[in-house]
Amino acid sequence: MANLSLKHIYKVYPNGVKAVSDFNMEIEDKEFIVFVGPSGCGKSTTLRMIAGLEDITAGELTIGDTVVNDVEPKDRDIAMVFQNYALYPHMTVFENIAFGLRLRKLPKEEINKRVLEAAEILGITEYLGRKPKEMSGGQRQRVSLGRAIVREPKVMLLDEPLSNLDAKLRTAMRSEISKLHKRLNTTFIYVTHDQIEAMTMGTRIVVMKEGFVQQIDTPKNLYHYPINKFVAGFIGTPQMNFFEGTLTRKGDVVEIAFFGTDARISVPYTYFYKTRPDYLTGEKTVTIGLRAEDISLDPEVVSKSAAVVKVKVSHKEELGNETLIYGDISMEGDGFTESNTRVIIKSYEDVALTPGETVNAALDLDKVHLFDKETEVSILPRIPEFNYLDCEARGGVLTFLGQTFRLPPAIHLDDGNYQLLIPTDAFRLGGDIGLACVETEVVGGKTLCSFELGGRRLFALLEGVHAGEQVRLSFDPKRISVLRGTEEVVSPLPSVASFDGMLKKVREVREVEKKGKIKRKKVVEFRLAIENALFNAPEKISDKLITVLSVHRAFTSKLRFECSPYDITFAQEGVSATVEEFLDYGTERFVRCNVGGKSVVVATAEPVEGEVHLVPDLDKLAVIQSDLDIRII
């Protein structure tokens, strides 16, 4: 049994095509993980990298406590099942299952024991004497599974194993594989393009698109809380309805206006506590998402609903226990053509409708999803990134929601009205802001606390706070942003310092003592050229660069070195910089330096000025290959 860790995994082919980009995931022992996405999204490539059948371009893969990047597939203690059964036709089922064990030269008694146990688990004991051609597709797939089971691997990898089976057999085999996972009690990683397989089998699902991970979550959370429009549309059958429109706040309500129709619905502002205020001005186009089952034609539901739109019915599909009704919220639409006004409604009752008929439909506002039109990211996140608060600055004091906060010397604001953005993870317990916690929610292992303050909600990621509890809070001033209109007049302090450079090979002649004599010897060493300053390259960096980029490209590639402002020191020699500004945040102090035209922030205990030299902590550097934007370390 084993857990897996994938850190900054990349797969880049020689022609520069990125098949997988910056894949990060921690897989717990005994989990059933499903990789899902359209063809070409990188799911099978990721699985093959875990198996060792594809080389990892960059990143670190750990199985258990062992880094396995350079470990041969046979030594990784994994077993893989492919969509092609790959059974030997001239061998019996017993011989097919036992073949790998015989290659490993296990004792005959042990082989017999394992094969019989696997056959019993899979229900194929009576077929052990048959040849593959005498078996059905589902039975052959069980034999393929049996061949993997007998190896007793730490991890089972399954690459679309059911894609060659018919629909009925796929349904049966889904149950068999889920049952097998529980019985074997080991880690399963399963690849499929079928979202129904993913939803019914996985404890967690990885949704991928074009080589990037879109979201990692439980089936339930993917369905109810999609992080972007792609996930929302990919998960669920039929696909989510997507409309375009605007949001306009009018006091305690927000009006949703649908494009292409005169449909308008009003939603309580409480639904939009986590939404950025600039989305509620009526000026930004948003995508409005509703699942087919969250729209009702039931007259009783419609009569009680505050969100009703008219739908012109085009046709319907009878599916036995449910009916899909197609139509359009635009009276000019035909209900057949995919558009921003077409709608699909799922009904579990027999509905008598005729094509062309106009009916009222109730929208379940508790289930509405909203996405940014351009980025397609959800604007109703479970954990909001920021709190957006109106504020006033007077004499160096910031006032918001009845609270006052004295600005540190590093933040300069003219007197006037602004908008304050405080990250939800910038709060900490203890301080001058007194609040009552009204609600807590655990999201992805983090506790999101909701506070009532001045008729508004304030959100903070805090541990150990309970609903109903009175607390006092402060926030990290270097993390805040302040806006005047659309202009950012105060920006958060950068959390990363970035330097450009390369890896260089240096040949030197050194004097060494051998047998009492001094001899001159040529040596080759590696240096990191960081903004024209040379540093001895740590072995882990030079070795990794040469391994990942090849010997030639390691010394010609442009690199970007990143570290925290806290991991840079001042010295007599190093990267040349000019101090431009001293930043006093009260409990912390920094200087903003100019390095080759770039701004670099460095933590400091005392004021520093003039020309200085910076030395980054080489053991804490992140190293990125700039052209392909691949994180090497």
NUSE-185858 format. One record per residue (C-alpha): residue in one letter; x, y, z. Coordinates in steps of 0.05 Angstrom, whole numbers. Example, Ala and Ser with C-alpha at 12.3 -4.5 7.8 and 13.67 -1.06 7.14 Angstrom:
residues 2
NODE  r      xx      yy      zz
NODE  a     246     -90     156
NODE  s     273     -21     143
end
This chain:
residues 633
NODE  r      xx      yy      zz
NODE  m       0       0       0
NODE  a      25      70     -16
NODE  n      10     143     -23
NODE  l      34     182     -84
NODE  s      60     252     -91
NODE  l      63     289    -157
NODE  k      99     355    -152
NODE  h     105     402    -212
NODE  i     101     346    -263
NODE  y     112     365    -336
NODE  k     113     326    -401
NODE  v     143     364    -459
NODE  y     159     329    -524
NODE  p     221     346    -566
NODE  n     179     389    -613
NODE  g     161     434    -555
NODE  v      89     408    -546
NODE  k      68     407    -473
NODE  a      25     346    -460
NODE  v      22     358    -384
NODE  s      36     424    -348
NODE  d      51     433    -275
NODE  f      11     374    -248
NODE  n       8     375    -172
NODE  m     -29     325    -129
NODE  e     -24     286     -64
NODE  i     -57     217     -69
NODE  e     -72     183      -3
NODE  d     -63     108       8
NODE  k    -124      67     -13
NODE  e    -157     125     -52
NODE  f    -194     113    -117
NODE  i    -171     170    -162
NODE  v    -201     182    -230
NODE  f    -169     224    -285
NODE  v    -222     249    -332
NODE  g    -224     296    -391
NODE  p    -232     299    -467
NODE  s    -184     265    -515
NODE  g    -115     297    -515
NODE  c    -122     329    -446
NODE  g     -61     292    -417
NODE  k     -95     242    -371
NODE  s     -65     178    -402
NODE  t       3     212    -408
NODE  t       2     228    -334
NODE  l     -17     155    -318
NODE  r      40     130    -362
NODE  m      89     176    -326
NODE  i      67     146    -260
NODE  a      77      76    -290
NODE  g     145      94    -318
NODE  l     125      83    -390
NODE  e     136     157    -405
NODE  d     195     198    -381
NODE  i     179     257    -336
NODE  t     206     321    -367
NODE  a     207     358    -301
NODE  g     179     350    -231
NODE  e     182     297    -177
NODE  l     141     234    -171
NODE  t     142     197    -104
NODE  i     111     130     -89
NODE  g     111     117     -14
NODE  d     176     148      10
NODE  t     215     136     -55
NODE  v     226     185    -112
NODE  v     215     141    -173
NODE  n     230     188    -232
NODE  d     289     144    -254
NODE  v     263      78    -228
NODE  e     246      25    -280
NODE  p     172       7    -288
NODE  k     183     -64    -263
NODE  d     214     -37    -198
NODE  r     158      13    -181
NODE  d     112     -39    -150
NODE  i      54     -18    -194
NODE  a       8     -58    -240
NODE  m     -27     -31    -301
NODE  v     -90     -52    -339
NODE  f    -100     -26    -410
NODE  q    -163     -19    -452
NODE  n    -131     -72    -497
NODE  y    -133    -136    -457
NODE  a     -66    -160    -487
NODE  l     -78    -232    -468
NODE  y     -36    -288    -498
NODE  p     -85    -327    -543
NODE  h     -47    -393    -539
NODE  m     -48    -394    -463
NODE  t    -104    -413    -416
NODE  v    -134    -363    -368
NODE  f     -93    -394    -312
NODE  e     -29    -387    -352
NODE  n     -44    -315    -372
NODE  i     -55    -295    -300
NODE  a       6    -333    -276
NODE  f      53    -310    -331
NODE  g      82    -249    -295
NODE  l      93    -289    -231
NODE  r     131    -343    -269
NODE  l     176    -290    -299
NODE  r     192    -268    -228
NODE  k     207    -341    -212
NODE  l     160    -347    -153
NODE  p     150    -416    -124
NODE  k      96    -458    -158
NODE  e      55    -464     -95
NODE  e      55    -388     -86
NODE  i      34    -378    -159
NODE  n     -24    -427    -153
NODE  k     -47    -394     -88
NODE  r     -46    -324    -117
NODE  v     -80    -344    -183
NODE  l    -136    -381    -147
NODE  e    -147    -323     -99
NODE  a    -151    -273    -157
NODE  a    -198    -318    -197
NODE  e    -244    -324    -137
NODE  i    -245    -249    -126
NODE  l    -262    -237    -200
NODE  g    -311    -295    -206
NODE  i    -273    -331    -261
NODE  t    -251    -394    -225
NODE  e    -291    -438    -272
NODE  y    -257    -407    -333
NODE  l    -184    -420    -313
NODE  g    -177    -476    -363
NODE  r    -206    -437    -422
NODE  k    -169    -398    -476
NODE  p    -185    -323    -484
NODE  k    -223    -335    -550
NODE  e    -274    -376    -512
NODE  m    -292    -317    -466
NODE  s    -334    -254    -472
NODE  g    -304    -184    -471
NODE  g    -322    -173    -398
NODE  q    -291    -240    -378
NODE  r    -227    -224    -415
NODE  q    -223    -157    -380
NODE  r    -229    -194    -313
NODE  v    -170    -238    -334
NODE  s    -130    -175    -349
NODE  l    -148    -149    -280
NODE  g    -129    -216    -250
NODE  r     -60    -211    -281
NODE  a     -51    -145    -245
NODE  i     -81    -167    -179
NODE  v     -34    -227    -169
NODE  r      26    -180    -169
NODE  e      -2    -150    -104
NODE  p      21     -81    -125
NODE  k      22     -18     -83
NODE  v     -15      20    -138
NODE  m     -64      -4    -191
NODE  l     -66      37    -255
NODE  l    -124      28    -303
NODE  d    -124      63    -371
NODE  e    -195      64    -399
NODE  p    -204     -11    -386
NODE  l    -279     -10    -403
NODE  s    -278      29    -469
NODE  n    -282     -33    -512
NODE  l    -344     -60    -477
NODE  d    -417     -48    -493
NODE  a    -458      -1    -449
NODE  k    -491     -56    -407
NODE  l    -425     -92    -395
NODE  r    -391     -27    -377
NODE  t    -443     -13    -324
NODE  a    -432     -83    -294
NODE  m    -356     -77    -297
NODE  r    -358      -9    -262
NODE  s    -390     -42    -202
NODE  e    -340    -100    -206
NODE  i    -280     -53    -206
NODE  s    -308     -11    -148
NODE  k    -320     -76    -109
NODE  l    -250     -99    -127
NODE  h    -220     -34    -100
NODE  k    -254     -44     -32
NODE  r    -233    -117     -29
NODE  l    -160    -105     -47
NODE  n    -155     -42      -4
NODE  t    -101     -11     -47
NODE  t     -92      53     -86
NODE  f    -128      56    -153
NODE  i    -115     108    -207
NODE  y    -165     103    -264
NODE  v    -166     140    -331
NODE  t    -230     151    -370
NODE  h    -263     202    -417
NODE  d    -331     180    -391
NODE  q    -355     228    -337
NODE  i    -408     178    -313
NODE  e    -352     127    -298
NODE  a    -314     182    -262
NODE  m    -373     204    -220
NODE  t    -395     134    -200
NODE  m    -326     105    -184
NODE  g    -278     158    -158
NODE  t    -268     181     -87
NODE  r    -235     242    -119
NODE  i    -235     263    -192
NODE  v    -181     301    -230
NODE  v    -212     340    -288
NODE  m    -161     358    -342
NODE  k    -162     400    -404
NODE  e    -105     413    -453
NODE  g     -53     387    -405
NODE  f     -75     428    -346
NODE  v    -111     406    -283
NODE  q    -177     444    -279
NODE  q    -203     418    -212
NODE  i    -189     362    -163
NODE  d    -248     346    -119
NODE  t    -301     295     -97
NODE  p    -355     277    -147
NODE  k    -407     315    -106
NODE  n    -366     378    -102
NODE  l    -349     377    -176
NODE  y    -423     374    -192
NODE  h    -446     427    -143
NODE  y    -385     472    -140
NODE  p    -350     472    -208
NODE  i    -290     519    -208
NODE  n    -299     542    -280
NODE  k    -346     536    -340
NODE  f    -308     477    -370
NODE  v    -317     434    -308
NODE  a    -390     456    -302
NODE  g    -403     435    -374
NODE  f    -362     371    -373
NODE  i    -393     342    -310
NODE  g    -467     325    -313
NODE  t    -515     298    -365
NODE  p    -544     333    -403
NODE  q    -493     390    -404
NODE  m    -508     450    -361
NODE  n    -549     506    -394
NODE  f    -506     568    -406
NODE  f    -536     637    -418
NODE  e    -503     705    -423
NODE  g    -525     767    -386
NODE  t    -509     821    -335
NODE  l    -516     830    -260
NODE  t    -540     896    -231
NODE  r    -546     909    -157
NODE  k    -606     950    -136
NODE  g    -605     956     -61
NODE  d    -618     889     -29
NODE  v    -630     852     -94
NODE  v    -589     837    -157
NODE  e    -624     836    -224
NODE  i    -601     783    -274
NODE  a    -614     805    -346
NODE  f    -610     751    -400
NODE  f    -582     771    -468
NODE  g    -624     757    -530
NODE  t    -689     763    -491
NODE  d    -725     811    -445
NODE  a    -722     759    -388
NODE  r    -704     789    -321
NODE  i    -702     758    -252
NODE  s    -686     789    -184
NODE  v    -642     752    -135
NODE  p    -629     772     -61
NODE  y    -561     805     -53
NODE  t    -545     754       0
NODE  y    -530     705     -57
NODE  f    -473     749     -79
NODE  y    -435     762     -15
NODE  k    -374     726     -45
NODE  t    -377     762    -113
NODE  r    -332     820    -132
NODE  p    -373     885    -133
NODE  d    -350     903    -203
NODE  y    -391     844    -230
NODE  l    -454     875    -200
NODE  t    -453     941    -238
NODE  g    -489     916    -300
NODE  e    -427     931    -343
NODE  k    -393     863    -345
NODE  t    -419     805    -386
NODE  v    -425     741    -345
NODE  t    -443     669    -362
NODE  i    -503     643    -324
NODE  g    -506     567    -313
NODE  l    -564     524    -292
NODE  r    -570     448    -296
NODE  a    -629     418    -332
NODE  e    -658     389    -267
NODE  d    -654     459    -234
NODE  i    -707     487    -281
NODE  s    -779     465    -268
NODE  l    -844     468    -309
NODE  d    -886     442    -251
NODE  p    -943     493    -243
NODE  e    -940     488    -167
NODE  v    -865     503    -166
NODE  v    -874     559    -217
NODE  s    -929     592    -176
NODE  k    -885     596    -115
NODE  s    -821     617    -151
NODE  a    -793     688    -152
NODE  a    -750     671    -213
NODE  v    -794     654    -273
NODE  v    -776     659    -348
NODE  k    -816     643    -410
NODE  v    -793     584    -452
NODE  k    -816     568    -523
NODE  v    -816     492    -529
NODE  s    -785     461    -591
NODE  h    -784     386    -578
NODE  k    -773     333    -524
NODE  e    -738     267    -514
NODE  e    -772     211    -474
NODE  l    -720     172    -434
NODE  g    -766     128    -393
NODE  n    -760     153    -322
NODE  e    -746     224    -345
NODE  t    -761     271    -403
NODE  l    -713     323    -433
NODE  i    -752     384    -458
NODE  y    -716     429    -507
NODE  g    -735     501    -519
NODE  d    -711     573    -521
NODE  i    -718     632    -473
NODE  s    -718     676    -536
NODE  m    -783     675    -574
NODE  e    -740     680    -638
NODE  g    -699     617    -621
NODE  d    -713     548    -650
NODE  g    -691     505    -590
NODE  f    -648     461    -636
NODE  t    -589     506    -649
NODE  e    -539     512    -592
NODE  s    -541     585    -571
NODE  n    -539     631    -510
NODE  t    -614     626    -504
NODE  r    -628     552    -517
NODE  v    -650     513    -455
NODE  i    -656     439    -436
NODE  i    -703     421    -379
NODE  k    -704     354    -344
NODE  s    -772     331    -319
NODE  y    -788     268    -280
NODE  e    -862     273    -295
NODE  d    -901     263    -359
NODE  v    -909     332    -389
NODE  a    -959     345    -445
NODE  l    -927     398    -489
NODE  t    -932     415    -563
NODE  p    -876     445    -606
NODE  g    -882     521    -608
NODE  e    -919     525    -542
NODE  t    -896     578    -493
NODE  v    -892     558    -419
NODE  n    -867     588    -354
NODE  a    -805     557    -323
NODE  a    -780     567    -252
NODE  l    -705     574    -240
NODE  d    -677     546    -175
NODE  l    -635     605    -151
NODE  d    -599     563     -99
NODE  k    -568     524    -156
NODE  v    -547     581    -203
NODE  h    -474     584    -226
NODE  l    -440     647    -252
NODE  f    -376     652    -291
NODE  d    -333     708    -318
NODE  k    -346     713    -393
NODE  e    -272     720    -411
NODE  t    -235     676    -361
NODE  e    -293     627    -351
NODE  v    -275     624    -276
NODE  s    -332     620    -226
NODE  i    -350     687    -195
NODE  l    -388     651    -139
NODE  p    -328     614    -108
NODE  r    -336     572     -45
NODE  i    -275     608     -17
NODE  p    -273     681     -42
NODE  e    -203     706     -56
NODE  f    -217     776     -27
NODE  n    -265     815      16
NODE  y    -288     877     -23
NODE  l    -303     935      25
NODE  d    -319    1009      16
NODE  c    -272    1050      59
NODE  e    -251    1121      75
NODE  a    -180    1147      88
NODE  r    -171    1207     135
NODE  g    -105    1228     165
NODE  g     -73    1160     156
NODE  v    -132    1123     187
NODE  l    -174    1075     145
NODE  t    -248    1067     164
NODE  f    -290    1010     138
NODE  l    -355     979     164
NODE  g    -350    1020     227
NODE  q    -279     995     242
NODE  t    -216    1038     242
NODE  f    -146    1016     222
NODE  r     -84    1060     226
NODE  l     -44    1053     163
NODE  p      30    1034     170
NODE  p      82    1083     143
NODE  a      91    1039      80
NODE  i      20    1055      56
NODE  h       6    1126      34
NODE  l     -66    1147      18
NODE  d     -94    1216       5
NODE  d    -157    1232      43
NODE  g    -218    1205       5
NODE  n    -262    1145     -10
NODE  y    -234    1080     -35
NODE  q    -248    1006     -42
NODE  l    -208     959       3
NODE  l    -191     888     -17
NODE  i    -169     842      39
NODE  p    -150     770      22
NODE  t    -190     718      61
NODE  d    -124     686      83
NODE  a     -94     751     107
NODE  f    -133     753     173
NODE  r    -105     729     239
NODE  l    -134     722     309
NODE  g    -120     778     357
NODE  g    -127     852     341
NODE  d    -174     912     342
NODE  i    -231     886     298
NODE  g    -286     855     341
NODE  l    -332     807     304
NODE  a    -384     753     316
NODE  c    -375     689     274
NODE  v    -443     671     243
NODE  e    -422     610     202
NODE  t    -364     564     188
NODE  e    -353     518     129
NODE  v    -297     468     117
NODE  v    -275     472      44
NODE  g    -217     429      19
NODE  g    -190     422      90
NODE  k    -194     497     103
NODE  t    -243     530     151
NODE  l    -279     590     121
NODE  c    -309     634     174
NODE  s    -365     683     159
NODE  f    -374     746     201
NODE  e    -430     797     203
NODE  l    -404     868     203
NODE  g    -442     931     188
NODE  g    -495     894     148
NODE  r    -441     860     106
NODE  r    -407     793     107
NODE  l    -333     787     120
NODE  f    -298     722     103
NODE  a    -233     696     134
NODE  l    -195     630     133
NODE  l    -183     615     206
NODE  e    -174     553     248
NODE  g    -206     541     316
NODE  v    -264     590     307
NODE  h    -336     566     317
NODE  a    -403     594     296
NODE  g    -432     641     349
NODE  e    -363     657     377
NODE  q    -339     729     389
NODE  v    -268     741     364
NODE  r    -219     797     352
NODE  l    -182     800     287
NODE  s    -126     837     251
NODE  f    -101     830     180
NODE  d     -34     832     145
NODE  p     -28     903     116
NODE  k      24     883      64
NODE  r     -28     837      32
NODE  i     -83     889      19
NODE  s    -101     926     -45
NODE  v    -135     994     -47
NODE  l    -174    1018    -108
NODE  r    -200    1085    -130
NODE  g    -249    1069    -185
NODE  t    -212    1020    -229
NODE  e    -143    1046    -210
NODE  e    -102    1006    -159
NODE  v     -70    1059    -115
NODE  v     -41    1010     -64
NODE  s     -15     942     -87
NODE  p       2     882     -44
NODE  l      75     870     -30
NODE  p     102     817     -78
NODE  s     110     750     -44
NODE  v     163     726     -94
NODE  a     229     757    -116
NODE  s     248     739    -187
NODE  f     317     740    -220
NODE  d     340     721    -290
NODE  g     401     679    -305
NODE  m     433     616    -333
NODE  l     474     556    -313
NODE  k     547     562    -334
NODE  k     604     513    -339
NODE  v     670     540    -313
NODE  r     737     507    -327
NODE  e     792     523    -277
NODE  v     863     501    -263
NODE  r     876     483    -191
NODE  e     937     463    -152
NODE  v     930     397    -116
NODE  e     978     358     -73
NODE  k     992     286     -94
NODE  k    1046     243     -62
NODE  g    1079     304     -32
NODE  k    1081     342     -98
NODE  i    1040     401    -121
NODE  k    1008     389    -188
NODE  r     962     431    -231
NODE  k     896     399    -249
NODE  k     839     421    -294
NODE  v     771     419    -261
NODE  v     701     434    -286
NODE  e     651     469    -240
NODE  f     582     496    -248
NODE  r     560     567    -232
NODE  l     492     601    -230
NODE  a     496     667    -267
NODE  i     442     707    -232
NODE  e     434     778    -259
NODE  n     509     779    -279
NODE  a     532     754    -211
NODE  l     564     684    -206
NODE  f     547     635    -150
NODE  n     570     564    -139
NODE  a     513     521    -164
NODE  p     487     472    -112
NODE  e     494     401    -138
NODE  k     419     388    -135
NODE  i     407     447    -182
NODE  s     461     432    -233
NODE  d     446     357    -235
NODE  k     371     370    -243
NODE  l     381     421    -298
NODE  i     427     375    -337
NODE  t     380     316    -327
NODE  v     317     352    -348
NODE  l     343     398    -403
NODE  s     400     354    -430
NODE  v     473     373    -427
NODE  h     470     423    -485
NODE  r     405     458    -467
NODE  a     423     463    -394
NODE  f     476     514    -411
NODE  t     438     552    -465
NODE  s     369     558    -433
NODE  k     346     622    -402
NODE  l     326     610    -330
NODE  r     284     647    -279
NODE  f     302     640    -205
NODE  e     249     655    -153
NODE  c     250     658     -78
NODE  s     215     692     -20
NODE  p     236     763       1
NODE  y     254     731      68
NODE  d     306     686      33
NODE  i     351     742       8
NODE  t     408     773      48
NODE  f     453     833      38
NODE  a     528     820      27
NODE  q     593     851       3
NODE  e     586     815     -64
NODE  g     527     788    -103
NODE  v     471     815    -147
NODE  s     479     890    -156
NODE  a     418     930    -136
NODE  t     396    1000    -119
NODE  v     350    1013     -61
NODE  e     290    1054     -84
NODE  e     244    1053     -24
NODE  f     242    1032      49
NODE  l     175    1000      67
NODE  d     155    1000     141
NODE  y      94     956     155
NODE  g     100     962     230
NODE  t     119     892     252
NODE  e     157     879     186
NODE  r     204     921     143
NODE  f     226     913      71
NODE  v     264     951      17
NODE  r     244     955     -55
NODE  c     306     948    -100
NODE  n     319     960    -173
NODE  v     355     900    -204
NODE  g     369     910    -278
NODE  g     305     949    -287
NODE  k     263     899    -247
NODE  s     233     910    -178
NODE  v     256     862    -124
NODE  v     231     866     -52
NODE  v     277     843       5
NODE  a     260     835      79
NODE  t     304     875     126
NODE  a     310     890     200
NODE  e     337     960     192
NODE  p     332    1015     138
NODE  v     380    1005      80
NODE  e     395    1054      24
NODE  g     441    1066     -36
NODE  e     477    1013     -75
NODE  v     474     942     -46
NODE  h     489     870     -64
NODE  l     437     815     -56
NODE  v     449     741     -44
NODE  p     389     694     -52
NODE  d     388     630     -11
NODE  l     408     580     -66
NODE  d     379     521     -27
NODE  k     310     553     -29
NODE  l     309     575    -102
NODE  a     254     554    -149
NODE  v     284     546    -219
NODE  i     240     557    -281
NODE  q     261     546    -353
NODE  s     236     612    -382
NODE  d     221     596    -455
NODE  l     176     537    -441
NODE  d     156     561    -372
NODE  i     174     494    -339
NODE  r     189     492    -265
NODE  i     252     449    -258
NODE  i     258     456    -182
end
